[in-house]
Amino acid sequence: MSEQKIIDLLKASQAVIKNELLPQLGSQKYNLLMLMRSLEILQAYILQKDISTLHRSGIVQDYFSFPIKDVDEAIQLFISDIREGKQSDQTFEILKALNSEDLKITEPKAAQHG
Amino acid sequence: MNANHILQLSGILQQNLGLIPHEIQLKKMSGGAIQENWLVQSEDFALVLRKNAESSVEASSDREQEFLLLDRLYHFGIKVPEPLYFEKSPNFLNSDFFIMKKIDGVTEGHKLVRITEEEKRKKITKDIGKQLALIHAIQSDEVLEKLLPKPDKDQYLENKLTGFLEQLDHLKRQRPILEYAIQWMFNNLPKVDDLVLVHGDYRIGNIMVNDDQISGILDWEFTQWGDRREDLGWFTSKCWRFGQDENIAGGIGSYKDFAKAYAEISDIYIPEFEMKFWHVLSHVRWAIIAMQQSDRNNETDTPSLELALTEFLVPRLEKNILEILGEKE
C-alpha cells in the first residue's frame, strides 16, 4: 500500500468531517475539530517524517565537531551540554531550527504559510 | 452517571444538606481533563459536584484538600463557590468528591476575549486584577499552612526549577528548548521578596464572569505559597490569550489596566518588563503539564483525544519561549 493512498484516505476523512459532519452536528463541534486536528498532524507526520529526521540530523550535526550516527543520541548529548551550561553561539539558532521542524508537523498550515 | 448514582446522590442531598431532590437533573459540564464537574439541578437548587477525572495530573491536589481550601477561601470572602459537602472514596462514584453551590456566569475564555465592548472588557480586566490582589492579601494562618505548607522563601524558585528538570527526566522526553529555558531561569533568578497564596492556575478560563463582573474564581488545585508574580505571569502569558495577543492581560485587556487594578488593592505595581522570567516559567510549566496530561491518556481505560492532543501543543509553547528569550531587553 502506497503512502500516497494513506494520505488520500486521510484527506477524504477530513473532508467528510468538515463538509458533512460539522455542519450537522453542532453539539459535537469540539470533538470533530479535535479529530480534524489529529488527522492533520498524522498527515503532516507521514509526509514529513523522513525529511524531518534528515533535517534534524543536519541541524544537530552543525553543533558537533564529529559525525553523528544517531540523531536522538546526539540530541541527548546536546541536552546534557545545555544542562551543564556548555552553550555555544550556535545553541539558540539550533533550538530555533529544531522547533521549526517540530512545527512542520504540529502546525503544518502555519509552517506552509511561513 | 447512571440511575443508581442519581438515587444515591438524592439520598446525600436529602440527609446531609436538607434539600428535597425532586426530579434532579445531572449534566456533565465542560472542561475536565483533570477533574469532572457535574451540574446537579432541580427547580429549587443548582449545585456542582466535583470529582476526579480518570486522568488527574501529578501536580494537582486531591479533592479533600481542595474542599478544605475552598471552605477557607469562602471564609476569607474570596469569590469562590460555597462548599457544602465532601465525601471520601470508596463511595458510589469511586472517587473523592464534593458538592458546592453553583455560581452563575461564563467561563469560556474564547468567548470572554471576544467581548466587543471595550469598556466592558476594561472593567472585567480591572476586576480580575483586583480579585487577584485580594487573593494575594490573604494572611497565612495555621489552617492554611496545614493544608499548604510554606516552602523556604530562599529556596522556593530554585526548587521549582529543579522540580521541572526532575519532571522532564521522569517524562523521558527530549526537549532541548525547555532545558535551555530552565537553565536561562537558573541564571536569571529574580529576588523573591515574600511568599503569598498563589492561585496557581489564574487564567481567563478559570474566572467566571457575569455580565461585567467576576462572579467566581475556580479550579484551586494548583494553589500554593509562592511569588505573586507567578500568578501575574501565568495570567498574562501568551499561551493563555486565546489568540488575542495584543491584549496582554489574559487576551481580554491591557497589562496596564490589570496591573494598576492589582496595585490599587496591594500597593504593589509590577511593571511589565519584570514579567519576562515569569512568562518563561509559565510556558515551561504548561509544556510539562501538557506532556503529563498526554501520558495520562495511556493510563485511562478509554483513550482521550483531548489528552492525547495536548502533547502537540508543546512545540508552539517552545516557539513562544524562544520568542520571549530572543526579545531585546
HADDOCK unambig.tbl for C-alpha pairs under 7 A between the chains (distance, minus, plus):
assign (segid A and resid 76 and name CA) (segid B and resid 174 and name CA) 6.75 0.50 0.50
assign (segid A and resid 79 and name CA) (segid B and resid 176 and name CA) 5.43 0.50 0.50
assign (segid A and resid 79 and name CA) (segid B and resid 179 and name CA) 6.80 0.50 0.50
assign (segid A and resid 82 and name CA) (segid B and resid 179 and name CA) 6.74 0.50 0.50
assign (segid A and resid 82 and name CA) (segid B and resid 180 and name CA) 6.06 0.50 0.50
assign (segid A and resid 83 and name CA) (segid B and resid 179 and name CA) 6.75 0.50 0.50
assign (segid A and resid 83 and name CA) (segid B and resid 183 and name CA) 6.64 0.50 0.50
assign (segid A and resid 95 and name CA) (segid B and resid 177 and name CA) 6.09 0.50 0.50
assign (segid A and resid 99 and name CA) (segid B and resid 315 and name CA) 6.25 0.50 0.50
assign (segid A and resid 99 and name CA) (segid B and resid 319 and name CA) 6.58 0.50 0.50
assign (segid A and resid 102 and name CA) (segid B and resid 315 and name CA) 6.11 0.50 0.50
assign (segid A and resid 103 and name CA) (segid B and resid 315 and name CA) 6.09 0.50 0.50
assign (segid A and resid 106 and name CA) (segid B and resid 312 and name CA) 5.82 0.50 0.50
